[in-house]
Amino acid sequence: MTPERQITLLRLTLERFKGMERLELDFGGRSASVYGRNGTGKSSIYDAWAWLMTGKDSRGQTPADVNGCSIKPLDGEGNVLDHAAHTAVTGVLSVDGREQTLRREYYEKWTRKRGRAEESYDGNTTDYFIDGVPVQKKLYDETVAQIAPPEQFRVLSDLYAFAGLGDRSRRDILLQVAGLGDEREIMATDERFSPLLAATETDSLERYTKKVKSLRRKLNEQRAAIPARLDEVKRSVEELSGLPFDELRRSVADLEAEESRLNGQLSQSSTDRTAALRVQVGELENRRNALNLENRQYRSAQEANRPDPEEKKRELNRLQVSYRYESERYHSACRDADKYEARLEQCREDWQETWRERYPGNAICPTCGQTLPAEQQAEAQTVWEGHHRKKLDDAAREGEQLKKLAARSKEQAAEVQTRMVELENRIAQAKDELAALQAAPAGEIADLPDFGQQMDKIAAELEAAQQALQAATEDAEKDTRTLRAQKEAITAELRGLREQLAREDILRRAREREKALQEQTREVSEQIAQADRTLDLADEFTRYKTERVTDGINGCFRLARFRLFQRQVDGGLVDCCDVLYGGVPYSGGLNDGAVICVGLDIIDTLSRHYGLRLPVFVDRAESVNELPELENQVIRLAVTDTDEKVRLEL
């Protein structure tokens, strides 16, 4: 059990909070009662305390929530009364005997945009103070969390917070309070449940049992389907067991031998009868082809010796194209030579002009106007003469380069001109030769001597051989068709026998399948039995856990009781976490007084568990004659008919 820390509220001040302009309550760290008629603002005191500590009202809503709490000062119609007002709550707390002041302010931001006369609303902002010093929200939240952690504040100060949690959250807290540990820790207390402990190492018992039940349903479906499949396999075995497989194998062997004999006859009959005739036809075709080839070569030789004007035209065209190319090169070289000579002449003039230049002899300083010393005048003349010689040398070098370029261009022009003269002579010769070819008569191309007679003789012999081959082929095909018909009949019979013989393999697989189904039935039945044993053990553990958890948790409370398991129609138990008082569920049937007493009892136990006692506000306290004893500071909010304003009574 954690050593208890005591947090009490010394003073609470509300400024323009909801409907209150200002209200200061001096509790002095003691329990107290706040009286007033309905609408005087008692609940607003509780909202102010919750908002100071958490930024939310007593219902857990913030001002920013849709339809959330409205803490700004409002008029009678629910509109903001003063947009410039700062809503603030200040609380002076005693934290383990040390006084600490917290303050939270909430106000609207209005700014005037450039070019506009009126201010515009830019949302809300919050300021935070600790002991009168402004701080950032992060530091404020950290300070409040040190006083009361956010996850504990509600359940330790709000009568209804614990009951408002979900079943899972309530169960987790209660298991921590009772010190019973989680599900696996409870399993570990009894050796009977060691199989479940191993099975739930990475899963909860609930999910594990769901998996086992799902597996059991699937196994039952498998086992239910096996008998029908087994009956079908047995019928197949009975039907196939009576077939004469040995006799079928002998018949297949005899027919395969006959089929092989027919295949041998088919491969020989046609080839043997027509082989000689095919050779004769082939020899005659070769003779005909050889004679044709010899005749084509004879005619080609005649055509080769015949002059071709078209080739001479192509030669003339190539010569003319070459002449045009050389002509362009000649003119280009001439232009380059002219260009270089013009630049050379200009370079000579520039050299002459530079050579005629003389040192100006300026002895006056351009800056101060005084006469320069003799040594500076000599130095200036030396520099000028150096520049003058360099300009002459540069012009001379450029002239030599241009002279070489001009000479090279003239040499190229002379070389090209020589080739042009040669091409002109060849073009004239080609034109004369083309004219002579075009004027000559064309010669006649003749076949080989006796070419026609030899071709007719070969054609007659080839036709006779082809007719003899066709007649022999037709006779062979007739015999082949007879053999093929015999073979097809045997092949069909073999196919039927093999299909029947193949059923022997089906029989073997059916017997194997029958044995496998029988083994599967045994394995599935064993798996179902194992699943049943696991589910029975899970039910036994659930009953064990029910008694242990329920007794352990309920022993921690004076008034509140908890129903942690609910029995279903099928007898199974499911987790729940219902709060009870005198057997009546918290969520249905309890009056306000019982709800308050149960809430205080829960806060008392949780405060001992967490080692932290916070101020507890009890709204509608008039419904309880006497509150249970509590070590916390308790602030009762009670309705009276006589108090028109809030009245504090210590």
HELIX and SHEET records of a PDB file:
HELIX    1   1 LYS A   42  THR A   54  1                                  13    
HELIX    2   2 LYS A  137  ILE A  147  1                                  11    
HELIX    3   3 PRO A  150  SER A  157  1                                   8    
HELIX    4   4 ALA A  161  GLY A  164  1                                   4    
HELIX    5   5 ASP A  167  ALA A  178  1                                  12    
HELIX    6   6 GLU A  183  MET A  187  1                                   5    
HELIX    7   7 GLU A  191  PHE A  193  5                                   3    
HELIX    8   8 SER A  194  ALA A  199  1                                   6    
HELIX    9   9 LEU A  205  SER A  241  1                                  37    
HELIX   10  10 PHE A  245  ALA A  304  1                                  60    
HELIX   11  11 PRO A  309  ARG A  356  1                                  48    
HELIX   12  12 ALA A  374  ALA A  439  1                                  66    
HELIX   13  13 PHE A  451  ASN A  554  1                                 104    
HELIX   14  14 ASP A  592  TYR A  610  1                                  19    
HELIX   15  15 ALA A  621  SER A  623  5                                   3    
SHEET    1   A 6 MET A  20  ASP A  26  0                                        
SHEET    2   A 6 ARG A   5  PHE A  17 -1                                        
SHEET    3   A 6 THR A  87  VAL A  95 -1                                        
SHEET    4   A 6 ARG A  98  ARG A 112 -1                                        
SHEET    5   A 6 GLU A 119  ILE A 130 -1                                        
SHEET    6   A 6 VAL A 133  VAL A 135 -1                                        
SHEET    1   B 3 MET A  20  ASP A  26  0                                        
SHEET    2   B 3 ARG A   5  PHE A  17 -1                                        
SHEET    3   B 3 LEU A 612  ARG A 613  1                                        
SHEET    1   C 4 VAL A 616  ASP A 619  0                                        
SHEET    2   C 4 VAL A 634  VAL A 639  1                                        
SHEET    3   C 4 ALA A  32  GLY A  36  1                                        
SHEET    4   C 4 ARG A 647  GLU A 649 -1                                        
SHEET    1   D 3 ARG A 561  ARG A 567  0                                        
SHEET    2   D 3 LEU A 573  TYR A 581 -1                                        
SHEET    3   D 3 VAL A 584  PRO A 585 -1                                        
END                                                                             
